[in-house]
Amino acid sequence: MRYQKELTIAGAFIAGTAMGAGIAWLVQRNRPQNPSHVLQQTKEYFGSLGVVKGAWIDYDTIEYDLFDNAPMVYIGGVTVAKDDQLVYYQFASDAITGDVIDYSPMQLSN
């Protein structure tokens, strides 16, 4: 009888630990990435278009309602030297994955 009680307590402890670890993993997986890390990923992405001369990112996330699921994104901009000209892009990067999900070239005013 005592052995069965100890076995039940041990089983409950193991199950609780497994559930706690699973919940912690889910929470961590769905947490926004550090904006500095996302900016670095974004600069690498735009590096394929030319030489990145400058970049910025807003540290606050916003809902990006151009898509049906309205993901949380960081908004920013990057200046790329391409064919002896500077091209400025505005971008939206997914806050969870860090992927660039939308960008558009902007006209630089003189």
N, CA and C atoms as an extended XYZ file, in Angstrom:
330
Properties=species:S:1:pos:R:3:atomname:S:1:resname:S:1:resid:I:1 pbc="F F F"
N         0.831       -1.182        0.000 N   MET     1
C         0.000        0.000        0.000 CA  MET     1
C         0.878        1.250        0.000 C   MET     1
N         1.906        1.247        0.847 N   ARG     2
C         2.782        2.404        0.919 CA  ARG     2
C         3.547        2.565       -0.391 C   ARG     2
N         3.956        1.454       -0.991 N   TYR     3
C         4.671        1.484       -2.266 CA  TYR     3
C         3.792        2.102       -3.355 C   TYR     3
N         2.528        1.753       -3.355 N   GLN     4
C         1.597        2.289       -4.346 CA  GLN     4
C         1.425        3.811       -4.164 C   GLN     4
N         1.379        4.277       -2.923 N   LYS     5
C         1.241        5.704       -2.643 CA  LYS     5
C         2.481        6.459       -3.126 C   LYS     5
N         3.669        5.909       -2.856 N   GLU     6
C         4.905        6.543       -3.309 CA  GLU     6
C         4.983        6.568       -4.833 C   GLU     6
N         4.520        5.501       -5.463 N   LEU     7
C         4.506        5.424       -6.917 CA  LEU     7
C         3.552        6.461       -7.506 C   LEU     7
N         2.417        6.667       -6.873 N   THR     8
C         1.445        7.671       -7.320 CA  THR     8
C         2.020        9.076       -7.186 C   THR     8
N         2.673        9.347       -6.061 N   ILE     9
C         3.285       10.662       -5.850 CA  ILE     9
C         4.392       10.903       -6.880 C   ILE     9
N         5.226        9.896       -7.122 N   ALA    10
C         6.307       10.029       -8.103 CA  ALA    10
C         5.736       10.251       -9.504 C   ALA    10
N         4.681        9.536       -9.847 N   GLY    11
C         4.042        9.707      -11.157 CA  GLY    11
C         3.455       11.098      -11.322 C   GLY    11
N         2.815       11.596      -10.267 N   ALA    12
C         2.241       12.944      -10.316 CA  ALA    12
C         3.343       13.986      -10.457 C   ALA    12
N         4.448       13.782       -9.755 N   PHE    13
C         5.576       14.712       -9.844 CA  PHE    13
C         6.155       14.737      -11.259 C   PHE    13
N         6.341       13.572      -11.849 N   ILE    14
C         6.891       13.484      -13.205 CA  ILE    14
C         5.930       14.111      -14.214 C   ILE    14
N         4.643       13.831      -14.073 N   ALA    15
C         3.650       14.407      -14.987 CA  ALA    15
C         3.605       15.931      -14.853 C   ALA    15
N         3.654       16.434      -13.639 N   GLY    16
C         3.646       17.882      -13.413 CA  GLY    16
C         4.870       18.559      -13.987 C   GLY    16
N         6.018       17.913      -13.810 N   THR    17
C         7.258       18.460      -14.363 CA  THR    17
C         7.199       18.494      -15.884 C   THR    17
N         6.702       17.431      -16.494 N   ALA    18
C         6.594       17.379      -17.953 CA  ALA    18
C         5.626       18.444      -18.470 C   ALA    18
N         4.506       18.623      -17.800 N   MET    19
C         3.546       19.650      -18.212 CA  MET    19
C         4.152       21.040      -18.065 C   MET    19
N         4.832       21.283      -16.971 N   GLY    20
C         5.468       22.583      -16.757 CA  GLY    20
C         6.509       22.887      -17.817 C   GLY    20
N         7.313       21.890      -18.159 N   ALA    21
C         8.331       22.079      -19.194 CA  ALA    21
C         7.682       22.340      -20.547 C   ALA    21
N         6.604       21.638      -20.841 N   GLY    22
C         5.891       21.846      -22.105 CA  GLY    22
C         5.289       23.234      -22.203 C   GLY    22
N         4.682       23.693      -21.129 N   ILE    23
C         4.092       25.035      -21.118 CA  ILE    23
C         5.185       26.095      -21.245 C   ILE    23
N         6.286       25.917      -20.542 N   ALA    24
C         7.397       26.872      -20.633 CA  ALA    24
C         7.946       26.931      -22.058 C   ALA    24
N         8.040       25.790      -22.718 N   TRP    25
C         8.522       25.740      -24.094 CA  TRP    25
C         7.574       26.488      -25.024 C   TRP    25
N         6.264       26.291      -24.861 N   LEU    26
C         5.284       26.990      -25.698 CA  LEU    26
C         5.326       28.498      -25.482 C   LEU    26
N         5.434       28.918      -24.241 N   VAL    27
C         5.491       30.351      -23.945 CA  VAL    27
C         6.756       30.956      -24.552 C   VAL    27
N         7.880       30.290      -24.402 N   GLN    28
C         9.145       30.792      -24.936 CA  GLN    28
C         9.116       30.850      -26.458 C   GLN    28
N         8.515       29.859      -27.087 N   ARG    29
C         8.462       29.794      -28.545 CA  ARG    29
C         7.628       30.927      -29.130 C   ARG    29
N         6.596       31.362      -28.418 N   ASN    30
C         5.698       32.397      -28.911 CA  ASN    30
C         6.032       33.782      -28.370 C   ASN    30
N         7.205       33.952      -27.832 N   ARG    31
C         7.642       35.251      -27.300 CA  ARG    31
C         8.354       36.017      -28.417 C   ARG    31
N         8.097       37.322      -28.514 N   PRO    32
C         8.785       38.110      -29.542 CA  PRO    32
C        10.299       38.079      -29.356 C   PRO    32
N        11.001       38.059      -30.481 N   GLN    33
C        12.460       38.097      -30.446 CA  GLN    33
C        12.933       39.494      -30.067 C   GLN    33
N        14.161       39.573      -29.647 N   ASN    34
C        14.780       40.856      -29.338 CA  ASN    34
C        14.846       41.683      -30.622 C   ASN    34
N        14.381       42.939      -30.596 N   PRO    35
C        14.392       43.762      -31.807 CA  PRO    35
C        15.784       43.925      -32.424 C   PRO    35
N        16.822       43.972      -31.609 N   SER    36
C        18.187       44.077      -32.147 CA  SER    36
C        18.541       42.853      -32.982 C   SER    36
N        18.113       41.678      -32.518 N   HIS    37
C        18.358       40.443      -33.261 CA  HIS    37
C        17.574       40.453      -34.577 C   HIS    37
N        16.323       40.910      -34.521 N   VAL    38
C        15.493       40.986      -35.729 CA  VAL    38
C        16.115       41.965      -36.724 C   VAL    38
N        16.633       43.091      -36.239 N   LEU    39
C        17.273       44.066      -37.123 CA  LEU    39
C        18.498       43.457      -37.798 C   LEU    39
N        19.271       42.686      -37.058 N   GLN    40
C        20.448       42.034      -37.642 CA  GLN    40
C        20.033       41.059      -38.745 C   GLN    40
N        18.986       40.266      -38.498 N   GLN    41
C        18.469       39.346      -39.515 CA  GLN    41
C        18.003       40.122      -40.742 C   GLN    41
N        17.330       41.239      -40.510 N   THR    42
C        16.796       42.049      -41.600 CA  THR    42
C        17.925       42.653      -42.430 C   THR    42
N        18.986       43.103      -41.779 N   LYS    43
C        20.134       43.650      -42.505 CA  LYS    43
C        20.786       42.568      -43.368 C   LYS    43
N        20.847       41.349      -42.868 N   GLU    44
C        21.392       40.246      -43.663 CA  GLU    44
C        20.503       39.978      -44.874 C   GLU    44
N        19.190       40.046      -44.675 N   TYR    45
C        18.229       39.833      -45.757 CA  TYR    45
C        18.431       40.884      -46.853 C   TYR    45
N        18.505       42.162      -46.475 N   PHE    46
C        18.668       43.237      -47.448 CA  PHE    46
C        20.086       43.295      -48.007 C   PHE    46
N        21.026       42.657      -47.361 N   GLY    47
C        22.388       42.590      -47.878 CA  GLY    47
C        22.463       41.882      -49.219 C   GLY    47
N        21.474       41.049      -49.529 N   SER    48
C        21.441       40.377      -50.828 CA  SER    48
C        21.065       41.347      -51.953 C   SER    48
N        20.514       42.515      -51.602 N   LEU    49
C        20.127       43.512      -52.605 CA  LEU    49
C        21.229       44.530      -52.875 C   LEU    49
N        22.179       44.636      -51.976 N   GLY    50
C        23.264       45.609      -52.102 CA  GLY    50
C        23.957       45.772      -50.760 C   GLY    50
N        24.743       46.843      -50.640 N   VAL    51
C        25.467       47.109      -49.399 CA  VAL    51
C        24.567       47.919      -48.466 C   VAL    51
N        24.315       47.389      -47.272 N   VAL    52
C        23.476       48.084      -46.291 CA  VAL    52
C        24.286       49.228      -45.690 C   VAL    52
N        23.764       50.443      -45.838 N   LYS    53
C        24.449       51.639      -45.336 CA  LYS    53
C        23.914       52.086      -43.983 C   LYS    53
N        22.691       51.749      -43.672 N   GLY    54
C        22.106       52.133      -42.392 CA  GLY    54
C        20.776       51.429      -42.200 C   GLY    54
N        20.369       51.279      -40.938 N   ALA    55
C        19.105       50.611      -40.651 CA  ALA    55
C        18.608       51.023      -39.276 C   ALA    55
N        17.295       50.962      -39.091 N   TRP    56
C        16.687       51.257      -37.799 CA  TRP    56
C        15.478       50.346      -37.630 C   TRP    56
N        15.039       50.196      -36.381 N   ILE    57
C        13.859       49.394      -36.080 CA  ILE    57
C        13.154       50.003      -34.874 C   ILE    57
N        11.839       49.999      -34.900 N   ASP    58
C        11.040       50.457      -33.768 CA  ASP    58
C        10.944       49.294      -32.781 C   ASP    58
N        11.254       49.532      -31.532 N   TYR    59
C        11.288       48.463      -30.532 CA  TYR    59
C         9.900       48.035      -30.051 C   TYR    59
N         8.852       48.724      -30.458 N   ASP    60
C         7.486       48.348      -30.081 CA  ASP    60
C         6.861       47.529      -31.200 C   ASP    60
N         6.175       46.455      -30.831 N   THR    61
C         5.489       45.650      -31.832 CA  THR    61
C         4.122       46.259      -32.123 C   THR    61
N         3.655       46.033      -33.352 N   ILE    62
C         2.312       46.452      -33.731 CA  ILE    62
C         1.638       45.308      -34.470 C   ILE    62
N         0.303       45.326      -34.515 N   GLU    63
C        -0.438       44.357      -35.320 CA  GLU    63
C        -0.366       44.796      -36.766 C   GLU    63
N         0.026       43.902      -37.625 N   TYR    64
C         0.156       44.210      -39.049 CA  TYR    64
C        -1.088       43.700      -39.746 C   TYR    64
N        -2.052       44.575      -39.948 N   ASP    65
C        -3.364       44.142      -40.426 CA  ASP    65
C        -3.477       44.040      -41.943 C   ASP    65
N        -2.365       44.037      -42.655 N   LEU    66
C        -2.423       43.800      -44.096 CA  LEU    66
C        -2.644       42.325      -44.410 C   LEU    66
N        -2.468       41.471      -43.417 N   PHE    67
C        -2.720       40.044      -43.572 CA  PHE    67
C        -3.912       39.654      -42.710 C   PHE    67
N        -4.585       38.571      -43.084 N   ASP    68
C        -5.779       38.135      -42.351 CA  ASP    68
C        -5.485       37.798      -40.898 C   ASP    68
N        -4.326       37.185      -40.630 N   ASN    69
C        -4.032       36.769      -39.257 CA  ASN    69
C        -3.424       37.882      -38.409 C   ASN    69
N        -3.140       39.063      -38.998 N   ALA    70
C        -2.611       40.246      -38.297 CA  ALA    70
C        -1.471       39.899      -37.339 C   ALA    70
N        -0.315       39.451      -37.882 N   PRO    71
C         0.808       39.096      -37.001 CA  PRO    71
C         1.386       40.326      -36.313 C   PRO    71
N         2.056       40.100      -35.199 N   MET    72
C         2.767       41.171      -34.505 CA  MET    72
C         4.100       41.369      -35.230 C   MET    72
N         4.418       42.629      -35.554 N   VAL    73
C         5.626       42.916      -36.324 CA  VAL    73
C         6.398       44.076      -35.714 C   VAL    73
N         7.661       44.145      -36.087 N   TYR    74
C         8.489       45.318      -35.854 CA  TYR    74
C         8.556       46.069      -37.182 C   TYR    74
N         8.428       47.385      -37.134 N   ILE    75
C         8.530       48.228      -38.321 CA  ILE    75
C         9.900       48.905      -38.304 C   ILE    75
N        10.488       49.057      -39.478 N   GLY    76
C        11.778       49.720      -39.546 CA  GLY    76
C        12.113       50.155      -40.951 C   GLY    76
N        13.342       50.575      -41.121 N   GLY    77
C        13.807       51.010      -42.425 CA  GLY    77
C        15.265       50.660      -42.611 C   GLY    77
N        15.649       50.551      -43.869 N   VAL    78
C        17.030       50.212      -44.195 CA  VAL    78
C        17.416       50.962      -45.470 C   VAL    78
N        18.646       51.457      -45.516 N   THR    79
C        19.171       52.126      -46.698 CA  THR    79
C        20.215       51.218      -47.329 C   THR    79
N        20.035       50.959      -48.631 N   VAL    80
C        20.905       50.039      -49.356 CA  VAL    80
C        21.543       50.774      -50.531 C   VAL    80
N        22.857       50.636      -50.678 N   ALA    81
C        23.563       51.171      -51.842 CA  ALA    81
C        23.475       50.129      -52.949 C   ALA    81
N        22.816       50.536      -54.051 N   LYS    82
C        22.576       49.601      -55.151 CA  LYS    82
C        22.822       50.351      -56.460 C   LYS    82
N        23.737       49.868      -57.270 N   ASP    83
C        24.055       50.498      -58.560 CA  ASP    83
C        24.400       51.977      -58.396 C   ASP    83
N        25.256       52.301      -57.465 N   ASP    84
C        25.705       53.676      -57.191 CA  ASP    84
C        24.584       54.619      -56.769 C   ASP    84
N        23.477       54.079      -56.286 N   GLN    85
C        22.378       54.889      -55.766 CA  GLN    85
C        21.959       54.344      -54.410 C   GLN    85
N        21.446       55.235      -53.566 N   LEU    86
C        20.910       54.806      -52.282 CA  LEU    86
C        19.420       54.551      -52.431 C   LEU    86
N        18.999       53.380      -51.992 N   VAL    87
C        17.583       53.018      -52.022 CA  VAL    87
C        17.149       52.785      -50.584 C   VAL    87
N        16.076       53.470      -50.173 N   TYR    88
C        15.545       53.322      -48.815 CA  TYR    88
C        14.339       52.399      -48.862 C   TYR    88
N        14.319       51.403      -47.983 N   TYR    89
C        13.194       50.478      -47.887 CA  TYR    89
C        12.567       50.584      -46.504 C   TYR    89
N        11.244       50.540      -46.469 N   GLN    90
C        10.534       50.386      -45.202 CA  GLN    90
C        10.137       48.919      -45.127 C   GLN    90
N        10.263       48.315      -43.938 N   PHE    91
C         9.980       46.887      -43.817 CA  PHE    91
C         9.127       46.588      -42.595 C   PHE    91
N         8.520       45.410      -42.638 N   ALA    92
C         7.812       44.837      -41.493 CA  ALA    92
C         8.380       43.439      -41.293 C   ALA    92
N         8.915       43.177      -40.104 N   SER    93
C         9.480       41.864      -39.777 CA  SER    93
C         8.651       41.217      -38.682 C   SER    93
N         8.348       39.942      -38.863 N   ASP    94
C         7.572       39.194      -37.875 CA  ASP    94
C         8.308       39.198      -36.539 C   ASP    94
N         7.614       39.567      -35.476 N   ALA    95
C         8.247       39.686      -34.156 CA  ALA    95
C         8.619       38.326      -33.566 C   ALA    95
N         7.918       37.275      -33.963 N   ILE    96
C         8.183       35.937      -33.417 CA  ILE    96
C         9.333       35.260      -34.164 C   ILE    96
N         9.266       35.250      -35.499 N   THR    97
C        10.267       34.531      -36.295 CA  THR    97
C        11.431       35.405      -36.735 C   THR    97
N        11.209       36.714      -36.822 N   GLY    98
C        12.238       37.621      -37.307 CA  GLY    98
C        12.270       37.743      -38.821 C   GLY    98
N        11.410       36.999      -39.523 N   ASP    99
C        11.391       37.034      -40.984 CA  ASP    99
C        10.810       38.344      -41.502 C   ASP    99
N        11.382       38.855      -42.587 N   VAL   100
C        10.815       40.023      -43.264 CA  VAL   100
C         9.559       39.546      -43.984 C   VAL   100
N         8.404       40.114      -43.623 N   ILE   101
C         7.162       39.666      -44.252 CA  ILE   101
C         6.635       40.662      -45.279 C   ILE   101
N         7.143       41.890      -45.249 N   ASP   102
C         6.717       42.883      -46.226 CA  ASP   102
C         7.757       43.997      -46.268 C   ASP   102
N         8.005       44.519      -47.454 N   TYR   103
C         8.866       45.695      -47.579 CA  TYR   103
C         8.505       46.438      -48.850 C   TYR   103
N         8.833       47.713      -48.868 N   SER   104
C         8.586       48.523      -50.058 CA  SER   104
C         9.646       49.612      -50.146 C   SER   104
N        10.093       49.906      -51.385 N   PRO   105
C        11.060       50.989      -51.554 CA  PRO   105
C        10.366       52.330      -51.341 C   PRO   105
N        11.076       53.258      -50.740 N   MET   106
C        10.529       54.592      -50.478 CA  MET   106
C        11.354       55.610      -51.257 C   MET   106
N        10.702       56.690      -51.637 N   GLN   107
C        11.391       57.761      -52.351 CA  GLN   107
C        12.152       58.624      -51.355 C   GLN   107
N        13.445       58.804      -51.578 N   LEU   108
C        14.249       59.688      -50.738 CA  LEU   108
C        14.122       61.107      -51.272 C   LEU   108
N        13.773       62.042      -50.397 N   SER   109
C        13.664       63.439      -50.825 CA  SER   109
C        15.006       64.134      -50.652 C   SER   109
N        15.319       65.041      -51.544 N   ASN   110
C        16.597       65.763      -51.487 CA  ASN   110
C        16.473       67.025      -50.701 C   ASN   110
